[in-house]
Amino acid sequence: MTQHITVSFGANREYELTVHDEETAAITKDDARAWLAKEFEVLECTPSNPMGKILVLDMILNVAKYGGEERFKEAGEWAQRFAAVVGRALERPAIRVDVAGFVVG
């Protein structure tokens, strides 16, 4: 399945990444969560809810936010890895990560 991951930082600041099966085949859901958790820590993200478990959606939103728009604008290796792990974590053909609105749809 080809997946389309759109990361939005506001109007006219949207970046679409396409992920193909071969990019996600070797990634398990646990691998995806581990990568997000590592990036969450490396980027020094602030948890949305300081009193409890950090949900995958919170990690996705915060890693995109703290990773910064520039990484998505460049569409380099980091952005493609982000798209692949998000694709594997959520397993939907189209995913929208709205950083400005802090929602994944």
Backbone as CSV, one residue per row, in Angstrom:
resi,resn,N_x,N_y,N_z,CA_x,CA_y,CA_z,C_x,C_y,C_z
1,MET,0.847,-1.185,0.000,0.000,0.000,0.000,0.888,1.242,0.000
2,THR,0.594,2.139,-0.870,1.274,3.428,-0.882,0.557,4.338,0.109
3,GLN,1.339,5.024,0.923,0.763,5.929,1.919,1.227,7.354,1.640
4,HIS,0.329,8.284,1.899,0.633,9.702,1.729,0.567,10.357,3.102
5,ILE,1.709,10.874,3.532,1.803,11.526,4.832,1.958,13.019,4.569
6,THR,1.014,13.800,5.053,1.082,15.248,4.917,1.378,15.842,6.279
7,VAL,2.410,16.664,6.328,2.765,17.356,7.568,2.516,18.838,7.322
8,SER,1.640,19.415,8.131,1.233,20.805,7.945,1.680,21.665,9.127
9,PHE,2.284,22.789,8.788,2.689,23.761,9.798,1.849,25.040,9.678
10,GLY,0.781,24.983,8.902,-0.095,26.134,8.704,-0.416,26.286,7.226
11,ALA,-1.189,27.323,6.921,-1.596,27.576,5.541,-0.377,27.730,4.637
12,ASN,-0.421,27.074,3.485,0.649,27.117,2.480,1.991,26.616,3.004
13,ARG,1.961,25.821,4.070,3.187,25.253,4.636,2.953,23.766,4.901
14,GLU,2.584,23.058,3.830,2.294,21.634,3.917,3.310,20.855,3.094
15,TYR,3.720,19.729,3.638,4.734,18.899,2.997,4.209,17.480,2.897
16,GLU,4.141,16.964,1.674,3.623,15.615,1.469,4.776,14.666,1.175
17,LEU,4.765,13.569,1.899,5.758,12.521,1.715,5.016,11.248,1.343
18,THR,5.563,10.514,0.393,4.957,9.266,-0.035,5.816,8.116,0.474
19,VAL,5.140,7.118,1.027,5.822,5.949,1.577,5.295,4.708,0.854
20,HIS,6.200,3.886,0.380,5.843,2.652,-0.316,6.081,1.447,0.587
21,ASP,5.438,0.342,0.251,5.534,-0.879,1.052,6.972,-1.271,1.389
22,GLU,7.860,-1.163,0.430,9.244,-1.578,0.671,9.936,-0.724,1.738
23,GLU,9.449,0.479,1.972,10.031,1.341,3.006,9.534,0.990,4.404
24,THR,8.374,0.359,4.477,7.821,0.015,5.787,7.884,-1.474,6.089
25,ALA,8.259,-2.281,5.115,8.244,-3.748,5.280,9.080,-4.219,6.464
26,ALA,10.229,-3.623,6.685,11.127,-4.066,7.759,10.863,-3.359,9.092
27,ILE,9.864,-2.488,9.123,9.559,-1.742,10.345,8.356,-2.374,11.035
28,THR,8.527,-2.775,12.281,7.390,-3.277,13.054,6.753,-2.095,13.781
29,LYS,5.583,-2.311,14.328,4.939,-1.254,15.122,5.808,-0.887,16.318
30,ASP,6.472,-1.888,16.914,7.378,-1.616,18.037,8.582,-0.792,17.588
31,ASP,9.111,-1.085,16.394,10.224,-0.300,15.846,9.792,1.154,15.636
32,ALA,8.590,1.327,15.107,8.075,2.677,14.856,7.944,3.446,16.158
33,ARG,7.366,2.818,17.163,7.207,3.467,18.469,8.569,3.784,19.090
34,ALA,9.515,2.858,18.963,10.861,3.076,19.516,11.553,4.257,18.839
35,TRP,11.425,4.370,17.505,12.044,5.498,16.802,11.418,6.816,17.249
36,LEU,10.095,6.830,17.338,9.406,8.045,17.791,9.818,8.408,19.217
37,ALA,9.903,7.409,20.088,10.284,7.655,21.482,11.711,8.199,21.561
38,LYS,12.612,7.639,20.752,14.001,8.112,20.734,14.077,9.558,20.256
39,GLU,13.386,9.850,19.164,13.389,11.220,18.635,12.724,12.182,19.625
40,PHE,11.673,11.732,20.280,10.981,12.537,21.295,11.979,12.971,22.369
41,GLU,12.829,12.038,22.775,13.829,12.330,23.802,14.959,13.195,23.264
42,VAL,15.495,12.833,22.101,16.607,13.569,21.493,16.228,15.024,21.231
43,LEU,15.003,15.237,20.761,14.539,16.594,20.437,14.069,17.364,21.675
44,GLU,14.102,16.691,22.823,13.679,17.295,24.091,12.249,17.835,24.009
45,CYS,11.360,16.986,23.498,9.954,17.348,23.376,9.314,17.455,24.757
46,THR,8.329,18.302,24.850,7.572,18.457,26.077,6.295,17.646,25.959
47,PRO,6.071,16.713,26.896,4.845,15.909,26.827,3.596,16.775,26.925
48,SER,2.573,16.399,26.151,1.302,17.123,26.196,0.624,16.917,27.541
49,ASN,0.784,15.713,28.080,0.188,15.377,29.368,1.314,14.924,30.293
50,PRO,1.760,15.787,31.201,2.884,15.432,32.063,2.553,14.349,33.090
51,MET,1.298,13.949,33.180,0.875,12.979,34.177,0.510,11.634,33.570
52,GLY,1.355,11.017,32.843,0.950,9.714,32.330,1.714,9.280,31.117
53,LYS,1.234,8.201,30.547,1.856,7.592,29.388,1.743,8.514,28.173
54,ILE,2.800,8.546,27.403,2.805,9.357,26.191,2.252,8.505,25.053
55,LEU,1.173,8.960,24.457,0.520,8.232,23.378,1.285,8.407,22.071
56,VAL,1.116,7.458,21.174,1.793,7.509,19.875,1.448,8.807,19.141
57,LEU,0.187,9.213,19.184,-0.205,10.451,18.483,0.514,11.660,19.067
58,ASP,0.685,11.691,20.380,1.433,12.787,21.012,2.884,12.789,20.545
59,MET,3.470,11.588,20.452,4.855,11.507,19.982,4.963,11.985,18.543
60,ILE,4.035,11.565,17.693,4.055,11.971,16.292,3.988,13.491,16.177
61,LEU,3.039,14.085,16.864,2.863,15.541,16.795,4.061,16.294,17.350
62,ASN,4.569,15.859,18.482,5.697,16.558,19.096,6.992,16.369,18.316
63,VAL,7.226,15.177,17.789,8.436,14.958,16.995,8.385,15.818,15.734
64,ALA,7.232,15.922,15.102,7.107,16.804,13.930,7.350,18.257,14.329
65,LYS,6.746,18.671,15.427,6.875,20.064,15.888,8.320,20.400,16.251
66,TYR,8.918,19.591,17.104,10.266,19.877,17.570,11.330,19.546,16.520
67,GLY,10.999,18.623,15.609,11.912,18.330,14.509,12.041,19.531,13.592
68,GLY,10.955,20.262,13.471,10.970,21.522,12.739,10.562,21.430,11.282
69,GLU,9.988,22.505,10.827,9.489,22.597,9.453,10.592,22.420,8.419
70,GLU,11.780,22.911,8.719,12.879,22.858,7.758,13.195,21.428,7.317
71,ARG,13.114,20.475,8.247,13.395,19.075,7.895,12.387,18.541,6.883
72,PHE,11.150,18.979,6.996,10.119,18.520,6.056,10.237,19.260,4.732
73,LYS,10.627,20.506,4.793,10.831,21.291,3.578,11.939,20.661,2.734
74,GLU,12.997,20.192,3.386,14.117,19.554,2.686,13.748,18.167,2.170
75,ALA,12.767,17.517,2.812,12.309,16.174,2.427,13.459,15.180,2.343
76,GLY,14.390,15.293,3.279,15.555,14.417,3.304,15.306,13.109,4.033
77,GLU,16.399,12.473,4.427,16.345,11.151,5.050,15.536,11.155,6.348
78,TRP,15.713,12.180,7.186,14.991,12.227,8.461,13.478,12.314,8.206
79,ALA,13.063,13.189,7.316,11.634,13.359,7.017,11.047,12.078,6.430
80,GLN,11.799,11.405,5.575,11.305,10.166,4.982,11.192,9.065,6.040
81,ARG,12.140,9.017,6.967,12.053,8.037,8.054,10.850,8.332,8.937
82,PHE,10.630,9.610,9.233,9.458,10.025,10.013,8.190,9.521,9.320
83,ALA,8.084,9.761,8.029,6.900,9.338,7.282,6.727,7.819,7.320
84,ALA,7.822,7.089,7.184,7.749,5.624,7.196,7.285,5.101,8.550
85,VAL,7.822,5.644,9.642,7.411,5.137,10.957,5.980,5.562,11.286
86,VAL,5.581,6.749,10.862,4.199,7.182,11.077,3.265,6.293,10.259
87,GLY,3.658,6.004,9.031,2.864,5.114,8.187,2.681,3.749,8.819
88,ARG,3.759,3.199,9.358,3.674,1.884,10.004,2.876,1.968,11.310
89,ALA,3.078,3.009,12.075,2.387,3.140,13.360,0.875,3.252,13.185
90,LEU,0.441,3.966,12.148,-0.994,4.214,11.989,-1.646,3.363,10.902
91,GLU,-0.861,2.863,9.974,-1.340,1.980,8.909,-2.615,2.459,8.215
92,ARG,-2.558,3.670,7.716,-3.655,4.242,6.928,-3.086,4.745,5.603
93,PRO,-3.871,4.762,4.540,-3.344,5.212,3.252,-3.051,6.712,3.203
94,ALA,-3.764,7.494,3.978,-3.535,8.938,4.018,-3.544,9.399,5.475
95,ILE,-2.495,10.107,5.838,-2.351,10.596,7.210,-1.978,12.060,7.148
96,ARG,-2.654,12.852,7.932,-2.360,14.288,8.010,-1.903,14.616,9.421
97,VAL,-0.691,15.128,9.525,-0.135,15.554,10.802,-0.197,17.079,10.800
98,ASP,-1.190,17.605,11.497,-1.402,19.055,11.550,-0.713,19.585,12.797
99,VAL,0.508,20.055,12.625,1.298,20.534,13.758,0.679,21.789,14.346
100,ALA,0.223,22.698,13.504,-0.369,23.951,13.975,-1.635,23.697,14.798
101,GLY,-2.464,22.782,14.339,-3.712,22.464,15.053,-3.543,21.376,16.101
102,PHE,-2.359,20.767,16.141,-1.988,19.693,17.065,-2.990,18.543,17.001
103,VAL,-3.182,18.047,15.761,-4.099,16.928,15.542,-3.580,16.032,14.410
104,VAL,-3.821,14.748,14.541,-3.488,13.792,13.479,-4.793,13.254,12.935
105,GLY,-4.933,13.292,11.637,-6.167,12.816,11.021,-5.914,11.980,9.802
